[in-house]
Amino acid sequence: MRLPKHIIKRDEQTYLELICQRCNGSLKLWTDNKEWRRRHIESFVEYHRNCKACEGGVCEVT
């Protein structure tokens, strides 16, 4: 899966971290289950694909 340019992925064996540079939202996951990782990555990317900024901890999506 290709990530948008504003989302950074740090992937080390069982540790996965995704960071949205637009709103500073992040996902940290410790698992080696490929299916869980795939589902969480897809969910995070879909939610943050069009985000502009966060206000009060809630991402503003266009």
Stockholm file with secondary structure:
# STOCKHOLM 1.0

chainA/1-62         MRLPKHIIKRDEQTYLELICQRCNGSLKLWTDNKEWRRRHIESFVEYHRNCKACEGGVCEVT
#=GR chainA/1-62 SS CCCCTTEEEEEETTEEEEEETTTCCEEEEECCCHHHHHHHHHHHHHHHTTEEEEETTEEEEC
#=GC SS_cons        CCCCTTEEEEEETTEEEEEETTTCCEEEEECCCHHHHHHHHHHHHHHHTTEEEEETTEEEEC
//
